[in-house]
Amino acid sequence: MRWNLTLMFTFRSLFAPFLLMLVLLAPAISQAADSNAAAPQADDAAPKVNASVELPKMQKILDKIKSQVSGENNESKLSQLNEMALELSGNADTLGQALVPQRQQLDAQLAVLGPAPKPDSGMTETLEVARKRSSLENQKAKLDDQIKQAEGIKNGALMLSSQIVNLRRDQLKSQLALNSGSILGPRFWAPLVSTQDLDGEKISDFLSELQDTAALSWEPGWRFGTIGWLIAAMLVMTLGRRYGEEFLAWVSIHKMPKGRLRRSFLASAIALTTLAAVVLTFNFFALAFARRDEVSSDVQDFIMRLVQLSVYCGLIAGLGRAFLSTRRPSWRLPAISNEVALALKPFPPITAALVFIFQTVESFNYSVGSSLNTTIFANGLTALLIGSTGLAISMRTNRVRRRMAQKGNPPEARSTLVGLIQMGLTLTALAILISLVIGYVSLARFLSYEVIWCGILFGSFYFLSQLVTDGCDSLFSTQTSSGRRIQSSLNIDERHLQQAATLLGALGKTLLVGIVALALLNGTFASTTPIGLIQKVIEFWGGKGLESLNIVPAHMVNAILCLVVGIYVLRAVRRWLDKEFLPKTTMDAGMRVSLVTLLSNIGYVLIILLTLSIMGLQWNKLAWIVSALSVGIGFGLQEIVKNFISGLILLTERPVKVGDLVSISGIEGDIRRINVRATEIQLSDKSTVIVPNSQFISQNVRNATMGNAQGVVTIQLTFPLDIDPVRVEELLLEVYQENERILEQPEPYVRFKDLTPGGILLSVTGNVASQRQISSAKSDLLFDILTRLRKEGIVLSTPQTMIIERRAQAALTDDSQPLA
């Protein structure tokens, strides 16, 4: 920077004497011209400028300024570079003007010599004249090149100054902490009082271009087309919007199924018709005045920005009309009272008009390349009006609600979210106004445009989400023709239709949330266009911005499809194994169930790994995931792993199988199912106990039915000492032999177990075919034995009872009393 300033000061020191001499000698030059002085005298009096030396210096300074501008972000340095560029432009213009008299002098000398004679004219001229003419022509050509170079340096410096201003304007939008002066100070309002000469020239030139563009549209042969486009614009904005809205209202009433879809469709239709009317109107105006090829590129860019701006203004107006719905209060989607809606009715068009006006001013400043002070003034005024409008909306809403409460008409109950939105609007509006007062115009502009941008995005999300949810519910509802047609064609239950409606509605809301989040993070109101937003969504869908995560949303869709198809194929294979293939093998039912379960679990693991691979996760990264899961399993899932391994052992070694009667840890019952993690045991009361597989490996298990073991029925009876043991033995054997469950081999037998003072202990034993028949067989045998014993008059031994009587003691007491 110091070197550049040194060059500039050097240039000033060399050029200032020349300008001073030019000013001082101007009367002498004019007097010499009036007195028709000789050319050599005027030539001696005119100052000589060494353009061959000054022009390379200027070009070097210009290149140096360009190199510094390309990598500079400091506001003060950019301002200094802009001043240097303007000064360089003025110096180049002065140098070019100084070279013009020399060129005129050369033209006069060449006119005196005249043109060179033609070869066939027969005229000849002296060698001295030809040499003089050639020297003058060479000087003139060199001088013309120097004038062109000076003009090029001048234009290049002016263009560089315009680029610096645009760069400072763009940085002003992003540098939120830049204090540019309070709106209460005179510096902010200076553009209204005094306009810089350069700004005035640029504005007048651009206004002239706009006037020329309008004049081109009214030329003969084009004026009828202009009138037609203007009439079409007015018709679309007035009759087209009105009748289009009425037609869509008729469609929602007569063609839409009954339900919430009618309201959400009509609200969306109101917003879309307003948007379409505004956008078409501006497009027709653009076609009316800027459809010719002769229109300058600056004017075309300016009009194109206005057309893009009409999309956002149409959205603001349309969403406001749909949100308030003052013409059809009963069709209003949000819970807003009619008094509040009527009070807020003027604000959507006012906000749209303010945004359009000040965005037009900003676009005009951008096209003109006005100074930074003018840009700051426009930004501050925009933020001031938008912040005031937001604060007025909140205050008027509260005032109307208080008035309704005072009149005994309580307002509607608002949700917490609505209250937070209003509070956020109020705080943001106050922050905008405070920022303007303390001088942070860039921050105020950013906040005001973010309020507009968030309002557009959240309003659009509200109506679209309602439309998607209601549309899915209506599409799959059995009350509508579409739902009944889907149900009859696919032969599915109503609950499946409800599940499909819920799933599609959630999917649609998820997509809308993603788009809104993408727009909030990557877009702003002042810079994002609808086409640009769609391009960002497409780029995000292709994975742009997610390279570090190696995630592509399109691949995620493929992964979801692979997951769905894989689960369907796995269930089909499982059904085929369970119903067709395995029943034709020699495996028992328990082994078939266990094998199908194990294969299903392995299949689910493979499907998950394949889905992760399609999503973009590489196999080496999956190995790391598996390793991490192994560590987690080793520390946190020990019991699950132990039960899983135990289940595999039970399926392979088969110490127990489905249908076995087992006893473990005081639990006895039949095994109904062996899973990979646990085993189901059904007790005698039909209840089920879930036993972890590890207990079958680590504890003692009694398998009563292993190897088709027979059951043993043993009954012990105690008889008195005076019975006939032989007759009792015969009777017990007869009962066992007559029972159909007692096997003939091995034969039943009676054992003399014990002889005690309390009686004779006999036991009778017989075998049954299965352990499960012991209980029922024993019950039947006891009934028969007791019946036979009673018929034979044989009784069972009863426990002896000791009775102690105190009669002797009482008699002694009576004898000891004296006689009367």
C-alpha positions in Angstrom: 0.0 0.0 0.0 2.8 2.4 0.8 4.4 1.7 -2.6 1.1 2.4 -4.3 0.7 5.7 -2.4 4.3 6.6 -3.3 3.6 6.0 -7.0 0.5 8.1 -6.8 2.3 10.9 -5.0 5.0 10.7 -7.6 2.5 10.9 -10.4 0.8 13.8 -8.7 4.2 15.6 -8.3 5.0 15.1 -12.0 1.6 15.9 -13.3 0.7 18.9 -11.1 3.3 21.3 -12.7 1.9 20.3 -16.0 -1.6 21.2 -15.1 -0.5 24.4 -13.4 1.4 25.4 -16.6 -1.6 24.5 -18.7 -3.8 26.8 -16.6 -1.4 29.7 -16.5 -0.7 29.5 -20.2 -4.4 29.1 -21.2 -4.9 32.9 -21.9 -1.7 33.0 -24.0 -2.8 30.1 -26.0 -6.3 31.5 -26.6 -4.8 34.9 -27.5 -2.4 33.2 -30.0 -5.3 31.4 -31.6 -7.3 34.6 -31.9 -4.4 36.4 -33.6 -3.8 33.5 -36.0 -0.3 33.1 -34.7 2.0 30.7 -36.5 2.0 27.0 -35.7 5.6 26.9 -34.6 5.0 29.6 -32.0 1.9 27.8 -30.6 3.8 24.6 -30.6 6.6 26.2 -28.6 4.1 27.7 -26.1 2.1 24.4 -25.5 3.3 22.2 -22.7 4.7 18.9 -23.7 3.5 15.7 -21.8 5.7 12.6 -21.9 2.8 10.2 -22.4 5.2 7.3 -23.2 6.4 7.5 -19.6 3.2 8.4 -17.7 0.9 5.8 -19.4 3.0 2.8 -18.3 3.1 4.2 -14.8 -0.7 4.6 -14.8 -1.2 1.1 -16.1 1.1 -0.3 -13.5 -0.8 1.5 -10.7 -4.1 0.2 -12.1 -2.8 -3.4 -12.1 -1.5 -3.0 -8.6 -4.9 -1.7 -7.4 -6.6 -4.7 -9.0 -4.3 -7.1 -7.4 -4.9 -5.6 -4.0 -8.7 -5.4 -4.4 -8.9 -9.1 -5.3 -7.6 -10.2 -1.9 -8.7 -7.4 0.4 -11.6 -7.6 2.8 -11.0 -4.5 5.0 -13.5 -1.8 4.7 -11.2 1.1 5.2 -8.6 -0.2 2.7 -11.3 -0.9 0.1 -12.4 2.7 0.6 -8.8 3.9 0.0 -8.4 1.8 -3.0 -11.7 3.2 -4.4 -10.4 6.7 -4.0 -7.1 5.8 -5.7 -9.1 4.3 -8.6 -11.2 7.4 -9.0 -8.1 9.6 -8.8 -6.4 7.5 -11.4 -9.4 7.7 -13.7 -9.3 11.5 -13.4 -5.6 11.6 -14.1 -6.0 9.4 -17.2 -8.8 11.6 -18.5 -6.7 14.7 -18.0 -3.8 13.1 -19.8 -6.0 12.1 -22.7 -7.5 15.6 -23.0 -4.0 17.0 -23.0 -3.0 14.8 -25.9 -6.0 15.9 -28.0 -4.4 19.3 -29.0 -1.3 17.6 -30.2 -3.3 15.3 -32.4 -5.2 18.3 -33.8 -1.9 20.0 -34.6 -0.6 16.9 -36.4 -3.9 16.7 -38.4 -3.4 20.4 -39.4 0.2 19.7 -40.5 -0.9 16.7 -42.5 -3.7 18.7 -44.1 -1.1 21.3 -45.2 1.1 18.6 -46.8 -2.0 16.9 -48.3 -2.4 13.3 -49.3 0.3 11.4 -51.2 -0.1 11.5 -55.0 -1.4 8.3 -56.6 1.1 6.4 -58.7 -0.9 6.8 -61.9 -1.6 10.5 -61.5 1.7 11.5 -63.1 2.5 13.9 -60.2 5.6 13.5 -58.1 6.7 15.1 -54.8 10.0 15.7 -53.3 11.7 13.2 -51.0 11.6 15.7 -48.1 7.8 16.1 -48.3 7.3 12.4 -48.4 9.6 11.9 -45.4 7.8 14.6 -43.5 4.4 13.1 -44.2 5.6 9.7 -43.1 7.0 11.1 -39.9 3.8 13.0 -39.1 1.6 9.9 -39.8 3.8 7.8 -37.5 3.5 10.4 -34.8 -0.3 10.6 -35.3 -0.6 6.8 -35.1 1.4 6.7 -31.9 -0.6 9.6 -30.4 -3.9 7.8 -31.3 -2.6 4.7 -29.5 -1.7 6.8 -26.4 -5.1 8.5 -26.4 -6.8 5.1 -26.7 -4.6 3.7 -23.9 -5.5 6.7 -21.7 -9.2 6.2 -22.4 -8.8 2.5 -21.6 -7.1 3.3 -18.3 -9.8 5.7 -17.5 -12.6 3.2 -18.2 -10.7 0.5 -16.4 -10.3 2.6 -13.3 -14.0 3.5 -13.4 -15.0 -0.1 -13.8 -12.7 -1.1 -11.0 -14.2 1.6 -8.8 -17.7 0.2 -9.6 -16.5 -3.3 -8.7 -15.0 -2.1 -5.4 -18.4 -0.4 -4.6 -20.2 -3.7 -5.3 -17.7 -5.6 -3.2 -18.2 -3.2 -0.3 -21.9 -3.5 -0.8 -21.7 -7.3 -0.6 -19.5 -7.2 2.4 -21.9 -4.8 4.0 -24.5 -7.5 3.8 -22.3 -10.1 5.5 -20.4 -7.9 8.0 -23.1 -7.7 10.6 -20.8 -6.2 13.2 -20.0 -3.2 11.0 -21.2 0.1 12.6 -22.1 2.4 9.7 -23.7 5.2 11.8 -27.0 5.7 13.6 -30.1 6.5 11.6 -30.5 9.5 13.9 -27.3 11.0 12.6 -26.9 13.4 9.7 -24.6 11.1 7.9 -27.3 8.5 7.3 -29.7 11.1 5.7 -27.0 12.8 3.7 -28.0 11.0 0.4 -31.4 12.8 0.5 -29.7 16.2 0.7 -26.6 15.9 -1.4 -25.9 13.4 -4.1 -22.4 12.7 -5.3 -21.6 13.8 -8.8 -20.6 10.3 -9.8 -23.9 8.8 -8.4 -25.9 11.5 -10.1 -24.3 10.7 -13.5 -24.8 7.0 -13.1 -28.4 7.4 -12.1 -29.2 9.8 -15.0 -27.5 7.4 -17.4 -29.5 4.4 -16.2 -32.7 6.4 -16.2 -32.0 7.3 -19.8 -31.6 3.7 -20.6 -35.0 2.9 -19.0 -36.6 5.7 -20.9 -35.0 4.4 -24.1 -36.3 1.0 -23.3 -39.8 2.3 -22.8 -39.6 4.3 -26.0 -38.6 1.2 -28.0 -41.7 -0.6 -26.8 -43.9 2.2 -28.2 -42.4 2.4 -31.6 -44.6 1.7 -34.6 -44.9 -2.0 -35.1 -44.4 -2.7 -31.4 -47.0 -0.5 -29.7 -49.9 -2.9 -30.3 -48.0 -5.7 -28.7 -47.1 -3.5 -25.7 -50.8 -2.5 -25.3 -51.8 -6.2 -25.5 -49.3 -7.3 -22.8 -50.4 -4.4 -20.5 -54.0 -5.3 -20.9 -53.2 -9.0 -20.2 -51.3 -8.0 -17.1 -54.3 -5.9 -15.7 -56.8 -8.6 -16.5 -54.7 -11.3 -14.8 -54.2 -9.2 -11.7 -57.9 -8.3 -11.4 -60.3 -10.7 -13.1 -57.9 -13.6 -13.4 -57.1 -13.8 -9.7 -60.7 -13.3 -8.6 -62.3 -15.9 -10.9 -59.5 -18.3 -10.5 -59.9 -18.3 -6.8 -63.7 -18.6 -7.2 -63.2 -21.6 -9.5 -60.9 -23.4 -7.1 -63.3 -22.7 -4.3 -66.1 -24.4 -6.3 -63.8 -27.3 -7.0 -63.0 -27.7 -3.3 -66.7 -27.7 -2.4 -68.2 -29.9 -5.2 -65.3 -32.1 -6.2 -63.2 -32.7 -3.1 -64.3 -35.4 -0.6 -65.8 -34.2 2.7 -63.3 -33.6 5.4 -60.3 -31.4 6.2 -58.9 -31.7 2.7 -61.4 -29.1 1.5 -60.1 -26.4 3.8 -56.4 -27.2 3.3 -56.9 -27.4 -0.5 -58.8 -24.0 -0.6 -56.1 -22.3 1.6 -53.3 -23.6 -0.7 -55.4 -22.6 -3.7 -55.7 -19.0 -2.4 -52.0 -18.7 -1.9 -51.2 -20.2 -5.3 -53.7 -18.1 -7.2 -52.3 -14.9 -5.6 -48.8 -16.0 -6.4 -49.6 -16.9 -10.0 -51.4 -13.6 -10.6 -48.5 -11.5 -9.2 -45.8 -13.4 -11.1 -47.8 -13.4 -14.4 -48.5 -9.7 -14.1 -44.8 -8.8 -13.7 -43.9 -11.2 -16.5 -46.4 -9.5 -18.8 -45.0 -6.1 -17.8 -41.5 -7.3 -18.6 -42.7 -8.6 -22.0 -44.4 -5.3 -22.7 -41.3 -3.2 -22.2 -38.2 -5.4 -22.5 -39.0 -7.9 -25.2 -36.8 -6.3 -27.9 -33.2 -7.3 -28.5 -32.1 -3.7 -28.5 -32.7 -3.4 -24.7 -29.4 -3.1 -22.9 -28.1 -5.9 -20.7 -28.2 -3.7 -17.6 -31.9 -3.0 -18.1 -32.6 -6.7 -18.8 -30.9 -7.7 -15.6 -32.8 -5.1 -13.6 -36.1 -6.3 -15.0 -35.2 -9.9 -14.4 -34.5 -9.2 -10.8 -37.9 -7.5 -10.5 -39.6 -10.6 -11.9 -37.7 -12.8 -9.4 -38.7 -10.4 -6.7 -42.4 -10.8 -7.7 -42.3 -14.4 -6.6 -41.5 -13.5 -3.0 -43.9 -10.6 -3.0 -46.6 -12.9 -4.4 -45.9 -15.5 -1.7 -46.1 -12.9 1.1 -49.4 -11.6 -0.1 -50.8 -15.0 -1.0 -49.8 -16.7 2.3 -51.2 -13.7 4.2 -54.6 -14.0 2.5 -54.7 -17.8 2.9 -53.7 -17.5 6.6 -56.3 -14.9 7.5 -59.0 -16.0 5.1 -61.2 -13.0 5.9 -63.7 -13.7 3.1 -64.4 -17.3 4.3 -63.9 -17.3 8.1 -65.4 -20.8 8.5 -62.7 -22.2 6.2 -59.8 -20.6 8.0 -57.1 -23.2 8.9 -55.4 -21.7 11.9 -57.4 -21.0 15.1 -57.7 -17.2 14.7 -60.7 -15.2 15.7 -62.4 -13.1 13.1 -61.7 -9.8 14.9 -57.9 -10.5 14.9 -58.0 -11.6 11.3 -59.7 -8.4 10.2 -57.3 -6.4 12.2 -54.3 -8.0 10.5 -55.8 -8.0 7.0 -53.8 -4.9 5.8 -50.4 -6.1 6.9 -49.6 -8.8 4.3 -50.1 -6.5 1.2 -48.3 -3.7 3.1 -45.3 -6.0 3.8 -45.3 -7.2 0.2 -45.4 -3.6 -1.1 -42.5 -2.5 1.2 -40.4 -5.5 0.3 -41.0 -4.8 -3.4 -40.3 -1.1 -3.2 -37.1 -1.3 -1.3 -35.8 -4.4 -3.1 -36.4 -2.5 -6.3 -34.4 0.4 -4.9 -31.6 -2.0 -3.9 -31.7 -3.6 -7.4 -31.6 -0.1 -8.9 -28.5 0.8 -6.8 -26.8 -2.5 -7.8 -27.5 -1.9 -11.5 -26.4 1.7 -11.3 -23.4 1.0 -9.0 -24.2 3.8 -6.6 -22.0 4.8 -3.7 -22.0 2.9 -0.4 -23.7 5.7 1.4 -26.7 5.4 -0.8 -26.8 1.7 -0.3 -26.6 2.1 3.5 -29.4 4.6 3.4 -31.7 2.2 1.4 -30.9 -0.7 3.6 -31.5 1.3 6.8 -34.8 2.6 5.5 -35.9 -0.9 4.5 -35.0 -2.4 7.9 -36.8 0.5 9.7 -40.1 0.0 7.9 -40.0 -3.8 8.1 -39.2 -3.7 11.8 -41.9 -1.1 12.5 -44.4 -3.3 10.6 -43.5 -6.4 12.6 -43.8 -4.5 15.8 -47.2 -3.0 14.7 -48.5 -6.5 13.9 -47.7 -7.8 17.4 -49.0 -4.7 19.1 -52.3 -4.7 17.1 -52.9 -8.4 17.8 -52.5 -7.9 21.5 -54.7 -4.8 21.5 -57.5 -6.6 19.7 -57.3 -9.6 22.0 -57.4 -7.3 25.1 -60.4 -5.4 23.7 -62.2 -8.7 23.1 -61.5 -9.9 26.7 -62.8 -6.6 28.1 -66.1 -6.9 26.1 -66.6 -10.4 27.6 -65.8 -12.2 24.4 -62.7 -14.2 25.3 -60.3 -14.7 22.4 -59.3 -18.0 21.1 -56.9 -20.2 23.1 -53.5 -20.0 21.5 -51.0 -22.8 21.5 -47.5 -22.4 23.0 -46.0 -22.4 19.6 -48.1 -19.5 18.4 -47.2 -17.5 21.5 -43.5 -18.2 21.0 -43.8 -17.0 17.3 -45.4 -13.8 18.3 -42.8 -13.2 21.1 -40.0 -13.9 18.6 -41.5 -11.5 16.1 -41.7 -8.8 18.8 -38.2 -9.3 20.0 -36.8 -9.4 16.5 -38.6 -6.1 15.6 -37.2 -4.5 18.7 -33.7 -5.8 17.9 -34.0 -4.3 14.4 -35.0 -0.9 15.7 -32.3 -0.9 18.4 -29.7 -1.9 15.8 -30.7 1.0 13.6 -30.5 3.5 16.4 -27.0 2.4 17.6 -25.7 2.2 14.0 -25.7 -1.5 13.0 -27.5 -1.1 9.7 -26.2 -4.3 8.3 -27.4 -6.3 11.3 -30.8 -4.6 11.1 -31.1 -5.4 7.4 -30.1 -9.0 8.0 -32.7 -9.5 10.8 -35.5 -7.8 8.7 -34.8 -10.1 5.7 -34.5 -13.1 7.9 -37.9 -12.4 9.4 -39.4 -12.2 5.9 -37.6 -15.4 4.8 -38.6 -17.3 7.9 -42.2 -16.2 7.5 -42.3 -17.3 3.8 -40.7 -20.7 4.6 -42.8 -21.5 7.7 -46.0 -20.3 6.2 -45.4 -22.4 3.1 -44.5 -25.4 5.3 -47.7 -25.0 7.3 -50.0 -25.1 4.3 -48.2 -27.8 2.4 -47.9 -30.0 5.5 -51.6 -29.7 6.1 -52.3 -30.4 2.4 -50.1 -33.5 2.4 -51.6 -34.9 5.6 -55.2 -34.3 4.6 -54.5 -35.5 1.1 -53.1 -38.8 2.3 -55.9 -39.3 4.8 -58.5 -38.7 2.1 -56.7 -40.9 -0.4 -56.7 -44.0 1.8 -59.9 -43.4 3.7 -62.6 -46.0 3.2 -65.1 -43.1 3.2 -63.9 -42.0 -0.2 -64.0 -43.7 -3.6 -60.2 -43.7 -3.9 -59.8 -45.5 -0.6 -62.5 -48.1 -1.4 -61.0 -48.7 -4.8 -57.5 -49.2 -3.3 -59.0 -51.6 -0.7 -60.9 -53.6 -3.2 -58.1 -53.8 -5.8 -55.4 -54.8 -3.2 -57.7 -56.8 -0.9 -56.3 -55.3 2.3 -57.7 -54.4 5.6 -58.7 -50.9 6.7 -56.0 -50.7 9.2 -53.4 -51.2 6.5 -54.9 -48.3 4.6 -54.6 -46.2 7.8 -51.0 -47.3 8.2 -50.3 -46.3 4.6 -51.9 -42.9 5.0 -49.9 -42.3 8.2 -46.6 -43.5 6.7 -47.0 -41.4 3.5 -48.1 -38.3 5.5 -45.0 -38.6 7.7 -42.8 -39.1 4.7 -44.2 -36.0 3.0 -43.7 -33.9 6.2 -40.2 -35.2 6.5 -39.3 -34.1 3.0 -40.9 -30.7 3.6 -38.9 -30.3 6.9 -35.7 -31.2 5.0 -36.4 -28.6 2.3 -37.2 -25.9 4.9 -34.0 -26.7 6.8 -32.0 -26.6 3.6 -33.5 -23.3 2.7 -32.9 -21.8 6.1 -29.2 -22.9 6.2 -28.3 -22.2 2.6 -30.6 -19.4 1.5 -31.6 -15.8 2.3 -34.4 -13.7 1.1 -32.3 -11.2 -0.7 -30.1 -13.6 -2.6 -31.9 -16.9 -3.1 -34.1 -17.4 -6.1 -36.7 -20.2 -6.5 -34.6 -21.8 -9.3 -31.5 -21.5 -7.1 -33.3 -23.1 -4.2 -34.4 -26.0 -6.5 -30.9 -26.4 -7.7 -29.6 -26.6 -4.1 -32.2 -29.3 -3.3 -31.1 -31.3 -6.3 -27.4 -30.9 -5.4 -28.2 -31.9 -1.9 -30.1 -34.9 -3.2 -26.9 -35.8 -5.1 -24.8 -35.6 -2.0 -23.2 -32.1 -2.4 -22.1 -30.8 0.9 -22.1 -34.3 2.5 -18.9 -35.5 1.0 -17.1 -35.7 4.3 -19.9 -38.0 5.7 -20.0 -40.0 2.5 -23.8 -39.9 2.5 -25.9 -39.4 -0.6 -29.6 -38.9 -0.1 -30.3 -40.6 -3.4 -28.3 -43.7 -2.2 -30.4 -43.6 1.0 -33.5 -44.1 -1.1 -31.9 -47.0 -2.8 -30.9 -48.4 0.5 -34.5 -48.1 1.8 -35.8 -49.9 -1.3 -33.2 -52.6 -0.8 -34.3 -53.0 2.8 -37.9 -53.3 1.9 -37.3 -55.8 -0.9 -34.8 -57.8 1.3 -37.3 -58.1 4.1 -40.0 -59.2 1.7 -37.8 -61.9 0.1 -36.6 -63.1 3.5 -40.2 -63.5 4.8 -41.1 -65.4 1.6 -38.1 -67.8 2.1 -39.0 -68.2 5.7 -42.6 -69.0 4.8 -41.4 -71.5 2.2 -39.1 -73.3 4.6 -41.7 -73.4 7.4 -44.7 -74.5 5.3 -43.2 -76.5 2.4 -39.7 -77.7 2.7 -38.9 -78.5 6.3 -42.2 -80.4 7.0 -41.0 -82.9 4.3 -37.8 -83.7 6.2 -37.2 -85.9 9.2 -36.7 -82.9 11.6 -39.1 -82.6 14.5 -41.2 -79.5 15.0 -39.0 -78.0 17.6 -35.9 -78.3 15.4 -37.7 -76.8 12.4 -38.8 -73.8 14.4 -35.4 -73.2 15.8 -33.7 -73.6 12.4 -36.2 -71.1 10.8 -35.6 -68.6 13.6 -31.8 -68.9 13.3 -31.9 -68.5 9.5 -34.2 -65.5 9.8 -31.8 -63.8 12.2 -28.8 -64.4 9.9 -30.9 -63.1 7.0 -31.7 -59.9 8.9 -28.1 -59.3 9.7 -27.1 -59.7 6.0 -29.9 -57.4 4.9 -28.7 -54.7 7.3 -25.1 -55.0 6.2 -26.2 -54.8 2.5 -28.3 -51.7 3.3 -25.4 -50.0 5.0 -23.2 -50.8 2.0 -25.7 -49.3 -0.5 -25.9 -46.2 1.7 -22.2 -45.6 1.0 -20.5 -47.2 4.1 -17.5 -49.1 2.9 -16.8 -52.6 4.1 -13.6 -51.6 5.9 -15.7 -49.0 7.9 -18.2 -51.7 8.6 -15.4 -53.8 10.0 -14.7 -51.0 12.4 -18.3 -50.9 13.3 -18.4 -54.6 13.9 -15.3 -54.4 16.0 -16.8 -51.6 18.1 -20.0 -53.6 18.5 -17.9 -56.6 19.6 -16.3 -54.5 22.3 -19.7 -53.3 23.4 -21.1 -56.8 23.4 -18.2 -58.0 25.4 -18.8 -55.5 28.2 -22.4 -54.7 28.1 -24.2 -57.7 26.5 -22.5 -60.6 28.2 -25.8 -62.3 29.2 -27.3 -61.9 25.8 -24.2 -63.4 24.1 -24.1 -66.3 26.7 -27.8 -67.1 26.1 -27.2 -66.9 22.3 -24.3 -69.4 22.4 -26.3 -71.6 24.8 -29.2 -71.6 22.3 -26.9 -72.7 19.5 -25.7 -75.5 21.8 -29.2 -76.6 22.6 -30.1 -76.6 18.9 -27.1 -78.7 17.9 -26.6 -81.1 20.9 -30.3 -81.3 21.7 -30.2 -82.3 25.4 -33.7 -81.1 25.4 -36.2 -80.7 22.6 -39.6 -79.3 22.0 -42.2 -81.5 23.8 -39.9 -82.8 26.5 -41.1 -82.7 30.1 -38.3 -81.1 32.1 -37.7 -79.9 35.6 -35.3 -77.0 36.3 -34.9 -74.8 39.3 -38.2 -76.1 40.8 -40.1 -75.5 37.5 -41.6 -78.5 35.8 -43.4 -78.4 32.5 -43.4 -79.1 28.8 -41.0 -77.3 26.4 -43.1 -75.5 23.8 -40.4 -73.5 22.0 -36.6 -73.2 21.9 -35.5 -69.8 20.7 -32.0 -68.5 20.2 -32.0 -66.6 23.4 -34.6 -68.3 25.7 -36.8 -71.4 26.0 -40.5 -71.4 26.7 -41.8 -73.9 29.2 -45.6 -74.5 29.7 -46.6 -75.5 33.2 -49.5 -77.8 34.2 -51.7 -74.7 34.8 -51.1 -73.7 31.1 -49.0 -70.7 32.1 -45.6 -70.2 30.4 -42.2 -69.6 31.9 -39.4 -68.0 29.9 -36.1 -69.7 30.9 -32.8 -68.3 29.6 -30.9 -70.9 27.6 -27.8 -70.5 29.7 -29.6 -72.2 32.7 -30.0 -75.4 30.6 -26.2 -75.5 30.1 -25.1 -74.4 33.6 -27.7 -76.1 35.9 -29.0 -79.6 36.5 -32.0 -80.3 34.3 -34.3 -83.3 34.8 -35.7 -84.5 31.4 -38.5 -86.9 32.3 -39.3 -87.8 28.7 -35.8 -88.2 27.3 -35.4 -91.5 25.5 -39.2 -92.2 25.7 -38.9 -93.2 29.4 -41.9 -94.9 31.0 -43.6 -93.6 34.0 -43.8 -95.3 37.4 -46.9 -95.1 39.6 -46.2 -96.0 43.2 -48.8 -95.8 46.0 -47.9 -96.3 49.7 -50.6 -97.3 52.2 -50.5 -97.9 56.0 -52.8 -100.7 57.4 -53.6 -101.8 60.9 -51.7 -104.7 62.4 -54.7 -107.0 62.5 -55.3 -107.2 58.8 -54.6 -110.1 56.4 -51.5 -109.0 54.4 -52.0 -111.6 51.7 -55.6 -110.5 51.0 -54.5 -106.9 50.9 -51.7 -107.8 48.4 -54.1 -109.7 46.2 -56.6 -106.8 46.2 -53.9 -104.2 45.3 -52.6 -106.3 42.4 -56.1 -106.8 41.1 -56.7 -103.0 41.0 -53.4 -102.4 39.2 -54.0 -105.2 36.7 -57.5 -104.0 35.9 -56.4 -100.4 35.2 -55.9 -99.9 31.4 -53.0 -97.4 31.8 -50.9 -99.9 33.8 -48.6 -101.9 31.5 -48.5 -105.6 31.7 -44.7 -105.6 31.4 -43.1 -105.1 33.7 -45.8 -106.6 36.0 -47.1 -104.6 39.0 -45.8 -105.7 42.3 -46.4 -105.1 46.1 -43.7 -104.5 48.6 -43.8 -104.8 52.4 -42.1 -101.5 53.2 -42.1 -101.4 57.0 -43.7 -102.7 60.2 -44.2 -100.1 62.9 -46.3 -99.9 66.0 -48.6 -97.7 64.0 -49.3 -100.4 61.4 -48.1 -102.2 58.3 -46.7 -100.0 55.4 -47.3 -101.5 52.0 -46.4 -100.0 48.6 -47.8 -101.0 45.2 -45.9 -100.2 42.0 -46.8 -100.3 38.3 -45.6 -98.8 35.0 -47.4 -96.5 32.6 -46.4 -95.6 29.0 -45.4 -92.0 29.6 -44.4 -89.8 32.5 -47.4 -87.5 31.6 -49.8 -90.4 32.6 -48.6 -90.8 36.1 -50.8 -88.2 37.7 -54.1 -89.3 36.0 -53.3 -93.0 36.5 -52.5 -92.5 40.2 -55.8 -90.7 40.7 -57.8 -93.5 39.1 -55.9 -96.2 41.1 -56.6 -94.4 44.4 -60.3 -94.2 43.7 -60.4 -97.9 42.9 -58.3 -99.0 45.9 -60.4 -97.1 48.4 -63.6 -98.4 46.9 -62.3 -102.1 47.0 -61.0 -101.7 50.6 -64.4 -100.4 51.8 -66.2 -103.3 50.2 -63.8 -105.7 51.8 -64.2 -104.0 55.2 -60.5 -103.2 55.4 -59.7 -99.9 56.9 -56.5 -97.9 56.8 -54.4 -97.4 59.9 -55.1 -94.1 61.8 -52.6 -92.3 64.0 -52.9 -93.1 67.7 -54.3 -90.4 69.9 -53.3 -90.1 73.6 -56.1 -88.8 76.0 -55.1 -87.9 79.5 -58.0 -87.8 82.1 -57.8 -86.1 85.5 -60.6 -87.9 87.3 -58.4 -89.6 89.9 -56.9 -86.3 91.0 -60.4 -84.9 91.4 -61.5 -87.9 93.5 -58.6 -87.5 95.8 -59.5 -83.9 96.3 -63.0 -84.9 97.3 -61.8 -87.5 99.8 -59.6 -85.1 101.6 -62.4 -82.8 102.5 -63.8 -83.2 106.2 -67.2 -84.7 106.8 -70.0 -82.4 107.8 
